[in-house]
């Protein structure tokens, strides 16, 4: 009986673990983008500002393609979408490694982002919200841990590959390895349909009844009027500002550390410590967030304040061991914040259209992307350091705090569903997921 219960629990959480791996080896690859800035600039004889403008594509493509992907994720088999996206992404990554010119490399990067959009956060988060009706917050946090694991492992791997080879060798090796691993994960661990999962059979009827009742009573977001809801704009713009600030920080983080005089291995160690903090932050979110849906905006604000303190530390500290502590704190704040976008949308909007909500908010990321990354490169080319960039990040995060403070309480119907799922109807049998 105990063995059967453990197997059931393992099967229940298998898609969340698969999401962790996919997000870690997919979009998580951006955690090592900073290591390629100098080699690319030298290879193609361009400035740092030119190379650091590349992540604009990371926002441009989803801004136009995201709404389409969100609608597709709500209507087509997730496994098929993800496999197509994986082939596009890893094939593009390999093409970048053999690109003879910067233009072809940029086109390859744009194609990579298209592929990652099809097997990245928009698709995966929509899947997790639908299949984990009982534990959506926990599932999202588990999936988001992939980026933190990538932050721990990928910097060391890339540093090793680039010490013994060129940036082209490192990129080609990553593309092949990522394809082989994620293909297996998608085929064997991503479910064929988005049908809600249940921990055990005795919970099926009560949970489905609760879900049905909540869907019938949720009148604020189940139609197409979500664009008229102020929460859509507060969440969308706040997330756009915060995640673009994180993107800019990810770009300048490794060069900033190298500029302080640290070796490539030391910089990778500091960044890896941030990955450890990210896992801790996501574990905290996984443990607590489903219990605080009515106070979700205060959770988001608290996480943002932690990030602000950490960036201040990064701005003012230049010693190795204190920076390890700063990186841990920065990783904690960043890690805890990553799953907040879908969590916020699931609190304020009906889950049946959350893929469309996530996709519809992607264009809001565009204005900040057009400004942030190029200005970061320009600031370095002008001043020779990233101090002004870090100050700008602190300012943007502070403005995001104000935006999230303006959010109202989530609709009661949505939080009733979450509360019921966190505290299900009493049962005479033990819950196999406990512990």
C-alpha positions as CSV (number, residue, x, y, z in Angstrom):
1,X,0.0,0.0,0.0
2,X,2.8,2.4,0.9
3,X,4.7,1.6,-2.3
4,X,1.6,2.2,-4.4
5,X,1.0,5.5,-2.6
6,X,4.6,6.6,-3.3
7,X,4.3,5.7,-7.0
8,X,1.0,7.6,-7.2
9,X,2.6,10.6,-5.7
10,X,5.6,10.4,-8.0
11,X,3.4,10.2,-11.0
12,X,1.3,13.1,-9.8
13,X,4.4,15.4,-9.6
14,X,6.2,14.1,-12.7
15,X,4.9,16.8,-15.0
16,X,6.1,19.5,-12.6
17,X,9.5,17.9,-12.5
18,X,9.5,17.8,-16.3
19,X,8.6,21.5,-16.3
20,X,11.5,22.2,-14.0
21,X,13.9,20.5,-16.5
22,X,12.4,22.2,-19.5
23,X,12.5,25.7,-18.1
24,X,16.0,25.1,-16.7
25,X,17.6,24.0,-20.0
26,X,15.4,26.2,-22.1
27,X,15.0,29.8,-21.1
28,X,17.5,29.1,-18.3
29,X,20.3,29.3,-20.9
30,X,20.0,33.0,-20.8
31,X,21.7,32.8,-17.4
32,X,25.0,32.3,-19.3
33,X,24.4,34.9,-22.0
34,X,26.9,37.3,-20.3
35,X,29.8,34.9,-20.8
36,X,29.4,35.2,-24.6
37,X,29.4,39.0,-24.8
38,X,33.2,39.6,-25.0
39,X,33.9,36.6,-27.3
40,X,31.1,37.6,-29.7
41,X,32.1,41.3,-29.7
42,X,35.7,40.3,-30.5
43,X,34.6,37.7,-33.1
44,X,32.4,40.1,-35.1
45,X,34.4,43.3,-34.3
46,X,31.4,45.1,-32.7
47,X,30.8,47.0,-29.5
48,X,29.4,45.5,-26.3
49,X,26.3,47.7,-26.8
50,X,25.6,45.8,-30.0
51,X,25.8,42.4,-28.4
52,X,23.8,43.4,-25.3
53,X,21.1,44.6,-27.6
54,X,20.4,40.9,-28.7
55,X,18.2,40.1,-25.7
56,X,15.7,42.7,-27.1
57,X,14.7,39.8,-29.4
58,X,13.9,37.8,-26.2
59,X,11.1,40.3,-25.6
60,X,10.3,41.4,-29.2
61,X,9.4,37.9,-30.4
62,X,7.2,36.9,-27.5
63,X,5.5,40.4,-27.7
64,X,4.2,39.6,-31.1
65,X,4.2,35.8,-31.0
66,X,3.2,35.4,-27.3
67,X,-0.6,36.0,-27.8
68,X,-0.7,33.4,-30.5
69,X,1.3,30.9,-28.4
70,X,-1.0,31.6,-25.4
71,X,-4.1,30.8,-27.5
72,X,-2.5,27.7,-29.0
73,X,-1.5,26.5,-25.5
74,X,-5.2,26.7,-24.5
75,X,-6.4,24.7,-27.4
76,X,-3.8,22.2,-28.8
77,X,-1.8,19.3,-27.2
78,X,1.0,20.7,-25.1
79,X,3.4,17.8,-25.9
80,X,3.2,18.4,-29.7
81,X,3.7,22.2,-29.3
82,X,6.7,21.7,-27.0
83,X,8.4,19.1,-29.3
84,X,8.1,21.5,-32.3
85,X,9.5,24.3,-30.2
86,X,12.4,22.2,-29.0
87,X,13.4,21.3,-32.5
88,X,13.3,24.9,-33.6
89,X,15.2,26.2,-30.5
90,X,18.0,23.8,-30.4
91,X,18.5,23.7,-34.2
92,X,18.7,27.5,-34.1
93,X,21.2,27.4,-31.2
94,X,23.5,25.1,-33.3
95,X,23.2,27.3,-36.3
96,X,24.3,30.3,-34.2
97,X,27.4,28.3,-33.3
98,X,28.4,28.1,-37.0
99,X,27.1,31.5,-38.1
100,X,29.7,33.3,-40.3
101,X,28.2,36.7,-39.6
102,X,26.6,38.7,-36.8
103,X,23.4,39.1,-38.9
104,X,23.0,35.3,-39.3
105,X,23.7,34.9,-35.6
106,X,21.0,37.4,-34.8
107,X,18.5,35.6,-37.0
108,X,19.4,32.4,-35.4
109,X,18.8,33.9,-31.9
110,X,15.4,35.2,-33.0
111,X,14.5,31.7,-34.2
112,X,15.8,30.3,-30.9
113,X,13.4,32.6,-29.0
114,X,10.5,31.5,-31.2
115,X,11.2,27.9,-30.4
116,X,11.6,28.6,-26.7
117,X,8.3,30.4,-26.7
118,X,6.7,27.2,-27.8
119,X,8.3,25.1,-25.0
120,X,8.8,27.9,-22.4
121,X,7.0,29.7,-19.6
122,X,3.8,30.7,-21.5
123,X,3.0,27.1,-22.6
124,X,4.4,25.3,-19.5
125,X,2.7,27.6,-17.0
126,X,-0.6,27.2,-18.8
127,X,-0.2,23.5,-18.6
128,X,0.7,23.4,-14.9
129,X,-2.2,25.7,-13.9
130,X,-4.7,23.4,-15.7
131,X,-3.4,20.0,-14.5
132,X,-2.6,21.0,-10.9
133,X,-6.0,22.4,-9.8
134,X,-5.1,21.4,-6.3
135,X,-1.5,22.6,-6.0
136,X,-1.0,25.1,-8.8
137,X,1.2,27.5,-6.8
138,X,3.4,24.6,-5.6
139,X,3.7,23.2,-9.1
140,X,4.6,26.6,-10.6
141,X,7.3,27.1,-8.0
142,X,8.7,23.6,-8.7
143,X,8.8,24.3,-12.4
144,X,10.4,27.7,-11.9
145,X,13.2,26.0,-9.9
146,X,14.6,25.0,-13.3
147,X,16.0,28.4,-13.9
148,X,17.8,28.3,-10.5
149,X,19.3,24.9,-11.2
150,X,20.4,26.3,-14.6
151,X,22.0,29.2,-12.7
152,X,24.0,26.7,-10.6
153,X,25.1,24.2,-13.3
154,X,25.2,26.1,-16.6
155,X,27.7,28.8,-15.6
156,X,30.2,26.2,-14.5
157,X,29.6,24.1,-17.6
158,X,30.0,27.0,-20.0
159,X,33.2,28.2,-18.1
160,X,34.6,24.7,-18.5
161,X,33.7,24.5,-22.2
162,X,35.1,27.9,-23.0
163,X,38.4,27.3,-21.2
164,X,39.1,24.2,-23.3
165,X,37.4,25.5,-26.5
166,X,35.8,28.4,-28.2
167,X,32.4,30.0,-27.7
168,X,31.3,28.1,-30.9
169,X,32.3,24.8,-29.3
170,X,30.4,25.6,-26.1
171,X,27.2,26.6,-28.0
172,X,27.2,23.6,-30.2
173,X,27.7,21.3,-27.3
174,X,24.9,22.9,-25.4
175,X,22.5,22.7,-28.3
176,X,23.0,18.9,-28.8
177,X,22.9,18.1,-25.1
178,X,19.7,20.2,-24.5
179,X,17.9,18.6,-27.4
180,X,18.7,15.0,-26.3
181,X,17.7,15.5,-22.7
182,X,14.6,17.6,-23.3
183,X,13.3,15.4,-26.1
184,X,13.2,12.5,-23.6
185,X,11.6,14.6,-20.9
186,X,8.8,15.9,-23.2
187,X,8.0,12.5,-24.7
188,X,7.9,10.6,-21.4
189,X,6.9,13.1,-18.8
190,X,4.7,15.8,-20.3
191,X,1.0,14.6,-20.4
192,X,-0.9,14.3,-23.6
193,X,-3.8,16.4,-22.4
194,X,-4.4,19.2,-20.0
195,X,-6.9,17.2,-17.9
196,X,-6.7,18.0,-14.2
197,X,-4.7,15.6,-12.1
198,X,-5.8,14.2,-8.8
199,X,-3.6,13.0,-6.0
200,X,-5.9,10.1,-5.4
201,X,-9.3,8.9,-6.5
202,X,-11.3,9.8,-3.4
203,X,-10.6,13.5,-4.0
204,X,-11.8,13.5,-7.6
205,X,-15.5,14.3,-7.0
206,X,-15.1,17.0,-4.3
207,X,-12.4,18.8,-6.2
208,X,-14.2,18.7,-9.5
209,X,-17.4,20.0,-7.8
210,X,-15.5,22.8,-6.2
211,X,-13.8,23.7,-9.5
212,X,-17.1,23.7,-11.4
213,X,-18.8,25.8,-8.8
214,X,-16.0,28.3,-8.7
215,X,-16.0,28.5,-12.5
216,X,-19.7,29.2,-12.5
217,X,-19.5,32.0,-9.9
218,X,-16.3,33.7,-11.3
219,X,-17.9,36.5,-13.2
220,X,-14.9,38.9,-13.3
221,X,-12.7,37.2,-15.8
222,X,-14.3,34.2,-17.6
223,X,-15.2,36.3,-20.7
224,X,-13.1,38.4,-23.0
225,X,-13.4,41.5,-20.9
226,X,-10.1,40.9,-19.1
227,X,-8.6,43.9,-21.0
228,X,-11.0,46.2,-19.0
229,X,-9.8,44.8,-15.7
230,X,-7.3,47.1,-14.0
231,X,-5.6,44.1,-12.5
232,X,-4.6,43.0,-16.1
233,X,-2.6,46.2,-16.5
234,X,-1.1,46.4,-13.0
235,X,0.1,42.8,-13.2
236,X,1.2,43.1,-16.8
237,X,3.1,46.4,-16.5
238,X,4.6,45.5,-13.1
239,X,5.8,42.2,-14.4
240,X,7.1,43.8,-17.6
241,X,9.2,46.3,-15.6
242,X,10.5,43.7,-13.1
243,X,11.3,40.9,-15.6
244,X,13.0,43.4,-17.9
245,X,15.1,44.7,-15.0
246,X,16.0,41.0,-14.3
247,X,16.9,40.6,-18.0
248,X,19.2,43.6,-17.9
249,X,20.7,42.4,-14.6
250,X,21.4,39.0,-16.2
251,X,23.2,40.7,-19.1
252,X,25.5,42.9,-17.0
253,X,25.9,40.5,-14.0
254,X,28.9,38.4,-15.3
255,X,30.7,41.3,-16.9
256,X,30.2,43.4,-13.7
257,X,31.8,40.6,-11.7
258,X,34.7,40.2,-14.2
259,X,35.1,44.0,-14.2
260,X,35.6,43.8,-10.4
261,X,38.7,41.7,-11.1
262,X,37.3,38.2,-10.5
263,X,38.4,35.3,-12.6
264,X,35.9,33.5,-14.9
265,X,35.7,30.6,-12.3
266,X,35.1,33.0,-9.4
267,X,32.4,34.8,-11.3
268,X,30.7,31.5,-12.2
269,X,30.8,30.5,-8.5
270,X,29.1,33.8,-7.4
271,X,26.4,33.3,-10.1
272,X,26.0,29.7,-9.0
273,X,25.4,30.8,-5.4
274,X,22.5,32.9,-6.8
275,X,21.1,29.7,-8.2
276,X,21.2,28.2,-4.7
277,X,19.3,31.2,-3.4
278,X,16.8,30.9,-6.3
279,X,16.0,27.3,-5.3
280,X,15.5,28.4,-1.6
281,X,13.2,31.2,-2.8
282,X,11.1,28.9,-4.9
283,X,10.9,26.3,-2.2
284,X,9.4,29.0,0.1
285,X,6.9,30.0,-2.6
286,X,6.0,26.3,-3.2
287,X,5.4,25.9,0.6
288,X,3.5,29.0,1.3
289,X,1.9,30.7,-1.8
290,X,-1.2,28.6,-2.1
291,X,-2.1,29.7,1.5
292,X,-1.8,33.4,0.8
293,X,-3.8,34.0,-2.4
294,X,-5.8,36.9,-0.7
295,X,-2.5,38.6,0.3
296,X,-0.7,37.8,-2.9
297,X,0.2,41.4,-3.7
298,X,2.0,41.7,-0.3
299,X,4.0,38.5,-1.0
300,X,5.1,40.0,-4.4
301,X,6.0,43.3,-2.8
302,X,8.1,41.6,-0.1
303,X,10.0,39.6,-2.7
304,X,10.7,42.8,-4.7
305,X,12.0,44.5,-1.6
306,X,14.4,41.6,-1.1
307,X,15.6,42.0,-4.7
308,X,16.1,45.8,-4.2
309,X,18.3,45.2,-1.1
310,X,20.3,42.6,-3.0
311,X,21.0,44.9,-6.0
312,X,22.1,47.6,-3.6
313,X,24.6,45.1,-2.2
314,X,25.8,44.2,-5.6
315,X,26.3,47.9,-6.3
316,X,28.3,48.6,-3.2
317,X,30.3,45.4,-2.4
318,X,33.4,44.3,-4.3
319,X,34.8,41.5,-2.1
320,X,34.4,37.8,-3.0
321,X,32.9,36.3,0.1
322,X,30.4,39.1,0.9
323,X,29.3,38.9,-2.7
324,X,28.5,35.3,-2.2
325,X,26.0,36.4,0.4
326,X,24.7,39.1,-1.9
327,X,24.3,36.6,-4.7
328,X,22.4,34.2,-2.3
329,X,20.0,37.0,-1.4
330,X,19.6,38.2,-5.0
331,X,19.0,34.6,-6.1
332,X,16.4,34.2,-3.4
333,X,14.5,37.3,-4.5
334,X,14.8,36.5,-8.1
335,X,13.9,32.8,-7.7
336,X,10.8,33.6,-5.5
337,X,9.6,36.1,-8.1
338,X,9.9,34.0,-11.3
339,X,6.7,32.0,-10.7
340,X,4.7,35.1,-9.6
341,X,3.5,36.1,-13.1
342,X,1.3,33.0,-13.6
343,X,0.5,32.8,-9.9
344,X,-0.8,36.4,-9.9
345,X,-2.8,35.8,-13.1
346,X,-4.3,32.6,-11.7
347,X,-5.4,34.6,-8.6
348,X,-7.0,37.4,-10.6
349,X,-8.3,35.6,-13.7
350,X,-10.1,32.3,-14.5
351,X,-7.7,29.4,-15.2
352,X,-9.4,28.4,-18.4
353,X,-8.0,31.6,-20.1
354,X,-4.8,32.0,-18.2
355,X,-2.7,31.1,-21.2
356,X,-4.4,33.9,-23.2
357,X,-3.8,36.3,-20.3
358,X,-0.1,35.5,-20.1
359,X,0.2,35.8,-23.9
360,X,-1.8,39.0,-24.0
361,X,0.5,40.7,-21.5
362,X,3.6,39.9,-23.5
363,X,3.3,43.1,-25.7
364,X,3.6,45.2,-22.5
365,X,7.2,43.9,-22.1
366,X,8.1,45.5,-25.4
367,X,8.7,49.2,-24.5
368,X,11.0,48.3,-21.6
369,X,12.9,45.8,-23.6
370,X,13.6,48.4,-26.3
371,X,15.2,50.7,-23.7
372,X,16.8,48.5,-21.1
373,X,19.3,46.2,-22.8
374,X,20.7,48.7,-25.3
375,X,21.1,51.3,-22.6
376,X,23.0,48.8,-20.4
377,X,25.5,48.3,-23.2
378,X,25.7,52.0,-24.0
379,X,26.2,52.8,-20.3
380,X,29.2,50.5,-20.2
381,X,30.7,51.7,-23.4
382,X,30.4,55.3,-22.1
383,X,31.5,54.9,-18.5
384,X,33.4,51.6,-18.4
385,X,31.3,50.2,-15.6
386,X,27.7,49.1,-14.8
387,X,27.1,51.3,-11.7
388,X,24.5,53.5,-13.5
389,X,22.8,50.4,-14.8
390,X,22.4,48.9,-11.3
391,X,21.0,52.3,-10.0
392,X,18.5,52.2,-12.8
393,X,17.5,48.7,-11.9
394,X,16.9,49.7,-8.3
395,X,14.7,52.6,-9.5
396,X,12.6,50.4,-11.8
397,X,12.0,47.8,-9.1
398,X,10.9,50.5,-6.8
399,X,8.3,51.7,-9.3
400,X,7.1,48.1,-9.7
401,X,6.5,48.0,-6.0
402,X,4.2,51.0,-6.3
403,X,2.3,49.3,-9.2
404,X,1.7,46.1,-7.3
405,X,0.6,48.1,-4.2
406,X,-2.2,49.4,-6.4
407,X,-3.7,45.9,-6.9
408,X,-7.0,45.2,-5.3
409,X,-7.8,41.9,-3.5
410,X,-8.1,38.9,-5.9
411,X,-11.7,37.8,-6.8
412,X,-13.1,35.7,-3.9
413,X,-14.2,32.9,-6.3
414,X,-10.7,32.3,-7.5
415,X,-9.2,32.2,-4.0
416,X,-12.0,30.0,-2.8
417,X,-11.0,27.4,-5.3
418,X,-7.4,27.6,-4.3
419,X,-8.2,27.5,-0.6
420,X,-10.4,24.5,-1.1
421,X,-7.7,22.7,-3.0
422,X,-5.1,23.5,-0.3
423,X,-7.5,22.2,2.4
424,X,-9.6,19.5,0.7
425,X,-12.6,17.8,2.1
426,X,-11.7,15.5,5.0
427,X,-10.8,11.9,4.1
428,X,-10.4,8.7,6.0
429,X,-7.3,7.8,4.0
430,X,-3.9,9.5,4.4
431,X,-2.9,11.9,1.6
432,X,0.1,10.4,-0.3
433,X,1.5,13.8,-1.1
434,X,2.0,14.7,2.5
435,X,5.7,14.9,3.3
